[in-house]
Amino acid sequence: MGRAASLFDCRDQDMMQEFVARATLPLVTALPHGLLGFKGLEGGGAALVLCAAAQSRGFLEVATIYHQTLKAFHASTCPELGPGDHILSYSPPSLQWTAVPGRAKAAVAFAGSQAVANDTELVNWVEQHQYPGITALTIQTVHPWLNAGRSTVLVAVKLKDYETNTMVETQLREVAKPRALGEVELYTYGPSDRYLGIADGSLEGFNYFGVQASRLPRVVVFDDSDHWVEDEQYLTVERLAEHLPRVTGMWRMSNTARGHVLWIAKHFVGFYLDLDRKADASFGSVGRCFVVCLLAVFLWAQARGILWLVKAAINSFSDVFEKEDVTKEQGGAKATKKDK
């Protein structure tokens, strides 16, 4: 227990030191020589770069909002991105995930003069492009990542299963379709595209989202940190690009009464479909009819049980109220006798 407490203390100290270090940085750092083929951003963390003659009000606003998570830089021009003004979101190799450690490249996303010229559009663009690439997630980073302006695809993996993780990386890259841009990789995002991230599936808490450490890799799609979709058969890593479009029509789980009801219904439907497939494979249409009849009897029995419980509860309340009425009547009769 003492060792665990000391580990948490060390982690808290590291986070506090990082917070202080960030707080002491200037709001915007100048890049007098530009990106230098993106080498001017190496060695730091995630960053925003405004490539324009002057800093705009919108850029100063996002530099203030994300001061603790994104370093803000200003360069007069960025020929690596083409002519004109640009806003760039940069994620260094240290924050990117690859199946084999050490092979990650920096990931970037950028927009042109249309976003830079409009302060509101620039703020909105930055909100939805904070995490380009395939992000390597930790306990500290997963929550802000889940609430960063986009829905997300989180894949839980065994970190040292390199063969399986190579397949995972292939599937994620097929979804993201990055392009080489010099020494970095360019990711583009439409309005409905999702952030992609990888996490250690052995971390505590994944079982809450239906992910078991013994059955990895698994994928969970989050609308935000409170609403998610997972299905071991219909949403798989092995066929991720094919299965992601069907997420729109799937049931959302959540930590609400409705979410719990949907969770029960989802598992019941899954149980029925699995039983139906096995019966069809073994006995054909006769087996399928038998499964339907069996489930009908089960539902009828459950409905009768629930109805019995409701009636019992109503009768219990009725008995309580009747006893109260009788007690009141007896008390009134006694008071009347005393008065006489």
C-alpha positions as CSV (number, residue, x, y, z in Angstrom):
1,M,0.0,0.0,0.0
2,G,2.8,2.4,0.9
3,R,4.6,1.6,-2.4
4,A,1.4,2.3,-4.4
5,A,0.9,5.6,-2.5
6,S,4.4,6.7,-3.3
7,L,3.9,5.9,-7.0
8,F,0.8,8.1,-7.0
9,D,2.7,10.8,-5.2
10,C,5.4,10.7,-7.8
11,R,2.9,10.9,-10.6
12,D,1.1,13.9,-8.9
13,Q,4.5,15.6,-8.5
14,D,5.4,15.0,-12.2
15,M,2.0,16.5,-13.2
16,M,2.5,19.5,-11.0
17,Q,6.0,20.1,-12.3
18,E,4.7,19.9,-15.9
19,F,1.9,22.3,-15.0
20,V,4.3,24.8,-13.5
21,A,6.7,24.4,-16.5
22,R,3.8,25.1,-18.9
23,A,2.6,28.1,-16.9
24,T,6.0,29.7,-17.1
25,L,6.2,29.4,-20.9
26,P,5.4,32.4,-23.1
27,L,2.0,32.4,-24.6
28,V,3.4,32.4,-28.2
29,T,6.9,31.6,-29.2
30,A,8.3,33.0,-32.4
31,L,9.9,30.8,-35.1
32,P,12.1,33.3,-36.9
33,H,13.3,30.7,-39.4
34,G,10.0,29.0,-39.9
35,L,9.3,25.3,-39.6
36,L,12.7,24.2,-41.1
37,G,11.0,21.1,-42.6
38,F,9.3,20.6,-39.2
39,K,12.6,20.2,-37.4
40,G,11.9,23.5,-35.6
41,L,9.1,21.6,-33.7
42,E,11.2,18.5,-32.8
43,G,11.9,17.8,-29.1
44,G,8.8,19.5,-27.8
45,G,5.2,18.4,-27.2
46,A,2.0,18.9,-29.1
47,A,1.9,22.3,-30.8
48,L,-0.1,24.9,-32.8
49,V,1.6,26.9,-35.4
50,L,0.2,30.1,-37.0
51,C,1.9,30.8,-40.4
52,A,0.9,34.4,-41.1
53,A,2.4,37.8,-41.2
54,A,0.8,38.8,-37.9
55,Q,-0.9,37.0,-35.0
56,S,-4.6,37.2,-35.1
57,R,-7.1,37.6,-32.2
58,G,-8.4,34.1,-32.8
59,F,-4.9,32.6,-32.6
60,L,-4.2,34.4,-29.3
61,E,-7.5,33.0,-28.0
62,V,-6.7,29.4,-28.8
63,A,-3.1,29.9,-27.5
64,T,-4.7,31.0,-24.2
65,I,-7.3,28.2,-24.1
66,Y,-4.9,25.4,-24.8
67,H,-1.8,26.8,-23.0
68,Q,-1.5,23.8,-20.7
69,T,-1.7,21.2,-23.5
70,L,-0.5,22.8,-26.8
71,K,2.5,25.0,-27.3
72,A,1.8,28.0,-29.5
73,F,4.2,29.1,-32.2
74,H,4.2,31.9,-34.8
75,A,6.1,31.9,-38.1
76,S,5.7,34.5,-40.8
77,T,5.7,31.8,-43.6
78,C,5.6,28.0,-43.9
79,P,6.6,27.0,-47.4
80,E,6.3,23.3,-46.4
81,L,2.5,23.8,-46.4
82,G,2.3,25.8,-49.6
83,P,1.6,29.5,-50.3
84,G,-0.6,31.6,-48.1
85,D,-1.5,31.6,-44.4
86,H,-2.0,28.4,-42.5
87,I,-2.8,27.1,-39.0
88,L,-1.0,23.8,-38.1
89,S,-1.7,21.2,-35.4
90,Y,1.4,19.1,-34.7
91,S,1.7,15.9,-32.6
92,P,5.3,14.7,-32.0
93,P,6.4,11.1,-32.5
94,S,6.5,10.6,-28.8
95,L,2.7,11.0,-28.7
96,Q,2.0,8.7,-31.7
97,W,1.5,4.9,-31.6
98,T,3.0,2.3,-33.8
99,A,2.9,-1.5,-33.5
100,V,6.7,-1.6,-33.1
101,P,8.0,1.1,-30.7
102,G,10.3,3.7,-32.1
103,R,8.9,3.8,-35.7
104,A,6.3,6.6,-35.2
105,K,6.5,9.8,-37.2
106,A,5.0,13.2,-36.2
107,A,1.4,13.7,-37.2
108,V,0.0,17.0,-38.5
109,A,-3.2,18.5,-39.7
110,F,-3.5,22.0,-41.2
111,A,-6.0,24.5,-42.7
112,G,-5.5,27.4,-45.1
113,S,-6.3,31.1,-45.2
114,Q,-10.0,30.5,-45.0
115,A,-9.7,29.3,-41.4
116,V,-6.9,31.8,-40.5
117,A,-8.9,34.8,-41.7
118,N,-11.9,34.1,-39.5
119,D,-11.3,34.1,-35.8
120,T,-14.4,32.0,-35.0
121,E,-13.6,29.4,-37.6
122,L,-10.0,29.2,-36.4
123,V,-11.1,28.5,-32.8
124,N,-13.5,25.9,-34.1
125,W,-10.9,24.3,-36.3
126,V,-8.3,24.0,-33.4
127,E,-11.0,22.5,-31.1
128,Q,-11.5,19.7,-33.7
129,H,-7.9,19.1,-34.6
130,Q,-6.1,18.8,-31.3
131,Y,-5.1,15.2,-31.7
132,P,-4.0,14.3,-35.3
133,G,-2.7,10.9,-36.0
134,I,-3.0,7.7,-34.0
135,T,-2.6,8.8,-30.4
136,A,-0.8,6.7,-27.8
137,L,-3.1,7.1,-24.8
138,T,-2.4,6.9,-21.0
139,I,-4.5,7.2,-17.9
140,Q,-3.7,10.9,-17.8
141,T,-4.5,11.7,-21.4
142,V,-7.5,9.5,-22.2
143,H,-10.2,11.8,-20.6
144,P,-9.2,15.0,-22.4
145,W,-8.8,13.0,-25.6
146,L,-12.4,11.7,-25.3
147,N,-13.8,15.2,-24.8
148,A,-11.7,17.1,-27.5
149,G,-14.4,18.1,-30.0
150,R,-14.8,14.8,-32.0
151,S,-16.1,11.3,-31.5
152,T,-13.2,8.9,-31.0
153,V,-12.2,5.3,-31.9
154,L,-10.3,3.7,-29.0
155,V,-8.5,0.4,-29.5
156,A,-7.4,-1.6,-26.5
157,V,-4.4,-3.8,-27.2
158,K,-1.8,-6.0,-25.6
159,L,1.2,-3.7,-25.9
160,K,3.8,-6.5,-26.5
161,D,1.7,-8.5,-29.0
162,Y,3.6,-7.1,-32.0
163,E,2.1,-9.5,-34.6
164,T,-1.5,-8.6,-33.6
165,N,-0.7,-4.9,-33.2
166,T,0.7,-4.8,-36.7
167,M,-2.7,-5.8,-37.9
168,V,-4.3,-3.2,-35.7
169,E,-2.0,-0.5,-37.1
170,T,-2.8,-1.6,-40.6
171,Q,-6.6,-1.3,-40.0
172,L,-6.2,2.1,-38.3
173,R,-4.1,3.5,-41.2
174,E,-6.7,2.2,-43.6
175,V,-9.3,4.2,-41.8
176,A,-7.2,7.4,-41.4
177,K,-5.4,7.3,-44.8
178,P,-2.4,9.5,-43.8
179,R,-0.1,11.0,-46.5
180,A,3.6,11.7,-46.3
181,L,4.5,15.3,-46.0
182,G,8.3,15.5,-45.8
183,E,9.3,13.8,-42.6
184,V,5.8,13.9,-41.0
185,E,2.4,12.4,-41.8
186,L,-0.6,14.5,-42.8
187,Y,-4.0,13.6,-41.5
188,T,-7.2,15.2,-42.9
189,Y,-10.5,15.2,-41.0
190,G,-14.0,15.7,-42.3
191,P,-16.9,16.8,-40.0
192,S,-17.8,13.2,-39.1
193,D,-14.3,11.7,-39.0
194,R,-13.1,10.5,-35.6
195,Y,-9.8,10.7,-33.6
196,L,-7.9,7.4,-33.4
197,G,-6.2,6.2,-30.3
198,I,-4.5,3.2,-28.7
199,A,-4.5,2.2,-25.0
200,D,-3.1,-0.6,-22.9
201,G,-6.1,-3.0,-22.6
202,S,-4.8,-4.3,-19.2
203,L,-5.5,-0.9,-17.5
204,E,-8.3,-0.9,-14.9
205,G,-11.6,0.5,-16.1
206,F,-11.9,-1.0,-19.5
207,N,-14.2,-3.8,-18.3
208,Y,-16.7,-1.0,-17.5
209,F,-17.0,-0.5,-21.3
210,G,-17.3,-4.2,-22.1
211,V,-13.6,-4.8,-22.8
212,Q,-12.0,-7.8,-21.2
213,A,-8.2,-8.0,-20.9
214,S,-8.3,-11.6,-21.9
215,R,-10.1,-10.8,-25.2
216,L,-7.9,-8.2,-26.9
217,P,-7.7,-6.3,-29.2
218,R,-11.1,-4.6,-28.8
219,V,-12.5,-1.4,-30.2
220,V,-14.8,1.1,-28.5
221,V,-16.3,4.1,-30.3
222,F,-17.1,7.1,-28.0
223,D,-19.4,10.0,-28.8
224,D,-18.0,11.5,-25.6
225,S,-16.7,10.2,-22.3
226,D,-20.3,9.3,-21.2
227,H,-21.7,7.6,-24.4
228,W,-20.1,4.7,-26.3
229,V,-20.6,1.8,-28.6
230,E,-19.0,-1.6,-28.5
231,D,-19.8,-5.0,-29.9
232,E,-17.5,-8.0,-30.1
233,Q,-19.1,-9.3,-33.2
234,Y,-20.3,-6.3,-35.1
235,L,-17.6,-3.8,-34.3
236,T,-14.2,-5.4,-34.7
237,V,-10.6,-4.3,-35.2
238,E,-10.1,-6.9,-37.9
239,R,-12.7,-5.3,-40.1
240,L,-12.6,-1.8,-38.7
241,A,-13.0,0.2,-41.9
242,E,-16.0,-1.9,-42.9
243,H,-17.6,-1.9,-39.5
244,L,-17.2,1.8,-38.5
245,P,-20.0,3.1,-40.8
246,R,-22.6,0.9,-39.0
247,V,-21.8,2.7,-35.7
248,T,-24.3,5.4,-36.5
249,G,-27.2,3.0,-36.1
250,M,-25.9,1.0,-33.1
251,W,-27.2,1.4,-29.5
252,R,-25.3,3.9,-27.3
253,M,-24.3,2.6,-23.9
254,S,-24.1,5.1,-21.0
255,N,-24.1,5.3,-17.2
256,T,-27.9,6.2,-17.1
257,A,-31.1,4.2,-16.5
258,R,-31.6,4.2,-20.3
259,G,-28.0,3.0,-20.9
260,H,-28.4,0.1,-18.4
261,V,-31.7,-1.0,-20.1
262,L,-30.0,-0.8,-23.5
263,W,-27.1,-2.8,-22.2
264,I,-29.4,-5.6,-21.0
265,A,-31.4,-5.5,-24.3
266,K,-28.1,-5.6,-26.3
267,H,-26.8,-8.7,-24.5
268,F,-30.2,-10.4,-24.7
269,V,-30.4,-9.8,-28.5
270,G,-26.8,-11.0,-28.8
271,F,-27.5,-14.1,-26.9
272,Y,-30.5,-14.8,-29.1
273,L,-28.6,-14.3,-32.4
274,D,-25.8,-16.5,-31.2
275,L,-28.2,-19.2,-30.2
276,D,-30.1,-18.8,-33.5
277,R,-26.9,-19.3,-35.5
278,K,-25.9,-22.4,-33.6
279,A,-29.3,-23.9,-33.9
280,D,-29.4,-23.2,-37.7
281,A,-26.0,-24.7,-38.2
282,S,-27.0,-27.9,-36.2
283,F,-30.7,-28.5,-36.9
284,G,-31.7,-26.1,-39.7
285,S,-35.1,-24.3,-39.7
286,V,-36.4,-26.8,-37.1
287,G,-33.7,-25.7,-34.6
288,R,-34.4,-22.0,-35.3
289,C,-38.1,-22.5,-34.6
290,F,-37.3,-24.3,-31.4
291,V,-35.1,-21.4,-30.3
292,V,-37.9,-18.9,-31.0
293,C,-40.4,-21.0,-28.9
294,L,-37.9,-21.4,-26.1
295,L,-37.2,-17.7,-25.9
296,A,-41.0,-17.0,-26.1
297,V,-41.6,-19.2,-23.1
298,F,-38.7,-17.5,-21.3
299,L,-40.1,-14.0,-21.9
300,W,-43.6,-15.2,-20.9
301,A,-42.2,-16.6,-17.6
302,Q,-40.2,-13.4,-17.0
303,A,-43.2,-11.2,-17.7
304,R,-45.3,-13.3,-15.2
305,G,-42.6,-13.0,-12.6
306,I,-42.4,-9.2,-13.0
307,L,-46.2,-9.0,-12.9
308,W,-46.3,-11.0,-9.7
309,L,-43.7,-8.7,-8.1
310,V,-45.7,-5.6,-9.1
311,K,-48.9,-7.1,-7.7
312,A,-47.1,-8.1,-4.5
313,A,-45.7,-4.6,-4.1
314,I,-49.1,-3.1,-4.6
315,N,-50.7,-5.4,-2.1
316,S,-48.0,-4.7,0.4
317,F,-48.6,-0.9,0.1
318,S,-52.4,-1.5,0.3
319,D,-52.0,-3.5,3.6
320,V,-49.9,-0.8,5.1
321,F,-52.4,1.9,4.3
322,E,-55.3,-0.3,5.6
323,K,-53.5,-0.8,8.9
324,E,-52.9,2.9,9.2
325,D,-56.6,3.5,8.6
326,V,-57.7,0.9,11.1
327,T,-55.3,2.4,13.7
328,K,-56.7,5.8,13.1
329,E,-60.3,4.5,13.5
330,Q,-59.4,2.7,16.7
331,G,-57.8,5.8,18.0
332,G,-60.8,7.9,17.2
333,A,-63.1,5.3,18.9
334,K,-61.1,5.4,22.1
335,A,-61.1,9.2,22.2
336,T,-64.9,9.2,21.8
337,K,-65.3,6.8,24.7
338,K,-63.1,9.0,26.9
339,D,-65.2,12.0,26.1
340,K,-68.3,10.1,27.1
